[in-house]
Amino acid sequence: MIYLFAAALAVAGLSACDRNGDNLDPVDGTDARFMAIADRFVNHTVIPTYTSLSDYTEQLVNDLVALKSETTQTNLDKACETFLIARAYWEKSEAFLWGPATDFGIDPHIDTWPLDLVGLKEALTNSAQIDGLAGEDGDVYAGEKLGPTLLGFHGIEYVLFYEGENREASWFSEGNLDNGVKCIDYLTYAVAVAGDLRNKCWQMELAWAGESHNPERYAKVNDELELPLTMTGGAYYGENLLNAGQAGSSCRNATVAMQWLIEGCNTIADEVASQKIGMVYSGEDANYVESPYSYKSIVDFEDNMISIENVWNGGIEGDYDTVNSLSAYFKETDPDLEKRISDAIDNSIAKIRAIPEPFIENFQNENCAAAIEAIQELDTALSLAVNALTE
């Protein structure tokens, strides 16, 4: 398997990594090791994560179609279960948002919060909007006509969950209203938005993995939906990274490739500490609560740390590499720093778990401050690893 990268981000990532100038040239003998780590990242972290995300968002569409057809509690509970699994895979991908998720605007398209409930209710009292969402190409209509604050995970989350519990199927009964919206129309909306979510997840999967990874999905995304899958120059993201230092790759060399991996981890560590937890805890924006309807904010934060752990250890949970991983490399070259990073990952997860649930009701708890501090230490240690690669 070999894959692709997006031009704008690739250039942005390269610029960020190029701050030490000529010192970026790798130490003799490290190239092959670094590229083996890159291969683990592409083929054992990124692609498996995005493939599972695609699989479960596809299943979510099927579950929501079944729920709309037969609105039973069994079908509703099944859709909720599938949603949470898909959501976990998305959160576990956030250490590598520097690829197509950012370049093609997919991250904000499918994961903007808070949900605009006022706008959503306005949309669902518009008969033309309902007709468009209910049409044969409702997924495309949703993606083109609804803004990011009405799309993605959190719109579907609102439909399926209420105050941390699966909704009651009876809520969708004919004649029930939610501030003027026919509750049954939420299922029309959810099916269409889930279809758009699935399409975007397919796009990320194939942009990394390429056509041969799943020809059927490729035909749908490339030929029917006509969504971009390659960088400028026509390379897939995985292909671009695995060809680091070669003609046609935007990745200057193997050392830069390693810096991209670590800096992706930096980015999500900073976001969790300063925004996902920090903005709410500090009082800067008490409404900036991720996953507020399912009460899974703390699970999201932990899964973000797992995304870092997976990149650091060269795989996904249960498939880590003790030779070709960033962890293994730093154990050999700087064991104190490796221990600092691994300990910081574990401590961040522990401190996140110590926040009382639900976060939406406990965001000023003192354990939030401890979690922020732990994640900031992880961010600092990861930055030291980036710099150590060029020393």
N, C-alpha and C positions, 0 to 999 in steps of 0.2 A: 504494500500500500504506500503510495506517495501522493502528495496533495498540494494545497494552495494558500495564498496570502493576499491581503488587500493593499493596494498601492499607498493610499494616503496614510494608513496606519503604519505600514511597513516603513515608510519614510519617517514618520513621526517617531516610531520606535528606534530607528537607526540614529536619528538626530539625538534622542535622549541618551543613547548608549555611547555616543561618540565624544562625550565630554572630555575624555582624557587623551584625545588626539592619537598620536602615533603609538601610545602605550596599549592600544587595543589589539595589536598583533599578538596572537597567542604564544605562550611559551612553547618551545620546541617539544614535540612529542605529545601534546595534549589534544591535537585536532581530532584524532580518531576517537579518543575517549569522549570528547565533547559531542561528537556527532552520534555516537552510540547513545548518549544521554538524550540527545534531540530525538532520536528514533523512538526511544521509550516514551518520551513526551508525546510525540505525534500519534504513535500507533497503540500505546497502552494507557494513555491518559485522555488526550483530547478526543480522539475518534470514538473510543468506547463510551465516553460520557455523552457525547453528542448523539451517538447512535441510540443509546438508551433513552435520551430525551426525546428524540424523534419517535421512537417506538411508543412511548407512553403518551405523547401528545396526540399521536394518531389514534391510540386506543381511547383517549379522552373524547375525541370527536365521536367515535363509535358509541361510547357510553352515553354521551349527551343526546345523540340521535335516538338511542333506545329509550332514554328517559323522556324525551319529548313525545315519543310515540306511545309509551306506556308509563305514566307518571306514578310509579310505585316507590315505596321506601327502599325496597331492595335495589332498584335501578339507581335511585338517588345516592344511596350509600356506596354503590359500586363506582359511580362517577366521582364522588368525593375521595375515595381511596386512590383512584387513578390520578386524580389531580395532584394529590399530595406527593405521590411518587414522582410524577413529572416535575413538580416544583423542586423537589430535592435534587434531581439531576441538574436542573438549571442553576441552582445555587452552588452546586459543586463544580460548575463550569466557570465561575466568575473570576478565577485566577488567570484565565486566559481570554478575557474579553478583548484583548488587544488585536484579535483577528477580525474575521468578518462580522462578529457581533457588534463591533464598533464601526468598522469601515462602511458597512451597509446600513447603519442606523438601526440594527435589530434590537439591541439592548433597550434603548428608550421606547421602541415600538411595542415591545412585549412586556416591559417591566417598569413602567412609570407609575409612581404612586405619589401622593394619594390619588385614589380614584375620584374623578369628578362626578359625584353622585347627582348633583343638580343637572349637569349636562346630560348624564345618562338618562335621567327620567324625562328630560325634554325630548331626547332622541326617541325614546320608546313610547311617547305619546304622539309621535308623528307617523301617520299611516304610511307615508311614502318610505320612510326609513324602515319600518317594519316589513313592508313589501320587499324592499331591497335586500334586507337581511334574510328573508325567508326564501329568496330566489335560488335558482339552481347554482348560481355563483355567489352565494351569500358570503363566502369566505373572502372572495376578492372585493366584493362591495364593502365589507367591514374594513378591510385593510386600507382601502382607498378613501372611504368617506368618513370614517370615525377617526378622531385624533388620538394621539398616544395616551391621553388621560382617560380614554374610554375603551382602550384595547388591552389585550394581553391577560396575564395571570390574574390581575386584581379585579378585573371586571367579572371574570368567571368565578373567582373566589367569592365575590359578593352574592352571586346567584346561588352558590352551593352551600354557603356557611352563614351562620348567624350566631354571634357571641360565642365563638369557639366550638360550636356544635354543628353537625350536619343539619341542614334545614329539614323541616317536616315536609313530606311530599304533599300534604294537604294544602300547604301554602300556595302551591301552583294551581289549585282548583279553579275551574272556570268561574268567573265572577269575582274572584278575590282581587283586590286592588292594593297597590303600594304607592301611596301618594299620587294617585291618579293613573298609575301604570298597571295594566293588566298583568298580573303575576305570571300568567302563562306566556306572555310575550318575552319574559326574561329568558325562557328556554330557547326561543327563536334567536335571540341575541347571543346566548351562550354558545349555541351550535356554530353560528357564523364566526364569532370571535375565536373559538377554539380551532376552527378550520384555518383561520389566518395565523394563529399561533403555531399550529402544526407546520404550515407552509414555511414560516420563518425558521423553525427548528430544522426542517429538512435542508433549507438553504445553508445554514451554518455547518451541518454535518457534511454536505457535499462540497462546500467551499474548502474544507480541510482535506477531505478524503478523495475527491475526484469522481469521475463518471463511473469507473469500474467498481467502485465500492457498492453501489446500489443502482444499477441501470434503470430500474423501474421508477425510483424516486427522481433520478436525474432527468428522465424524460418528462416527468410532471413539472419539476421545478424549472428546468432550462427551456424546454420546448413549449409547454402549455402556459406556465406562469411567467416565463421569460424573466426570471430573477437573476441578477448577476451572481456569478460563482467564482470568478477569477480576478486576479489583480491585473493592473496594467501590465501588458506583456503576456498575459494568458496563463500564468502559473497558478496552480492551486496553493493554498496556504501551507499545507504540509510539505508539498514539493519545494516551495520557496525556502522553507526553513532547512529542509534536509539537503538542499543544494548550497548551503551557506558557503560563501567564498568562491563560488563558481560563477561563470558568466551567466547572466540572466537572473540571478538571485539578488534581491534587494538587501539581503543579510550579508554584511561585509566579510565576516569570517566566523569561525566556530565559537570564538570567545563572545562575540556580539550575540550569537544565538543563545548562549547561556545567560547573558545579561537580560535578554528579552524575557526568558522564562522567569527569572527572579523578579524583574521589575513588574511583571504581571501580578505576582504575589504581593509586591509592595502596594500596588494600586488598590487591590481589594482590602488589604489590611487597613490602609488609611481610610477607605470609604466606610468600613464597618465602625472603626473607632471614632472618626470625626463626624460622620453623617448618620449612618443607620442607627447607632446608639447615641452618639454625641450630640446631634442636633436636637434630639428629643430630650435627653437627660439635662442638657444645659438650659432648656427652655427656649432655645432659639426658634423652634417650630414644634410645638406639641402635637401637631397633626401629621408630622412626618414619620408615621409608624408603618413599617412594612408588614404586610400580611395581617391587617387588623381584624379581619372577619373570621378567619380560621384560628386566630390566636397562635400562629406558628412563627412569630417574629424571632423568638429565641432559637428555634430550629433552623431558621434561615441563617442566623448569625453563625451558628455552629457549622452548618454545611459550608459556609464561606471559608471557615478555617480548614475544613476538610479538603476544600479545593486547593488550598496552599499546601497542605500535608501531602496530597496526591502528587502535585508537581514536584515537591521536594524529594519525594521517595520514588519517583519514576514509575507511576502506575495508578491504579485505583485500589480502594480498600480490598485486601486479600490478594493483591497482585503487585506488591512492591518489589523493587530490584535492589539487591544489596551490592551490586557491582556498578551497573550503569545508571546511576542516579546522582543528582546534585548532593544528596546526603552522603552517598558513598565517596564521592570525590572529595568533599570537604572533610570527611573523617580521616582521609589520608593526608590532605594538605594543610588543614587547619582544624584539628579535632575540637579545640576549645570553642571555636566559632560554630562548628556543626552542632555541638551539644547545646550551645546557647540558643540556636534556632529551633532545634527539635524540642528542647525544654519549653521554649516560648510558645510553640504551637500547642503543646499539651496544656500549658498553663492558661493560654487563651481560651481553649475549649472548656477547661474546668471553671474558669471565672465566668464564662458565658452561661454555663449550666447552673451556676449559683444564683443567677438573676431569677427572682420569683416570677412564675408565670401567672397571668399573661403579661407580657411586656407592656401592653397598652394601658394596664392599670398599675404597673410598677416601674415605670421608666425613670422615676426619681429615687429609686432605691439605691442605697449606697453601694450595692454590689455592681451596679452599672459603672460606677467610677472605677472600681477594681478591674472590671472587664476592659474598659477603655485603656487603662494603664498597661494591662497585660498585652493587649493587641498593639499598642504603641511600641512596646519593647520588642515585639516580633518584627514590626516594621523597621525599627532601627537596626536590628540584627541582620535582617535581609539586605538592607542598604550596605552594610559592611561587607556582605558576601559579594554584592555587585562590584564594589571597589576592589576587593581582594583578587578578583579575576584579572585585574590589569596591573597588579603590583609586581 
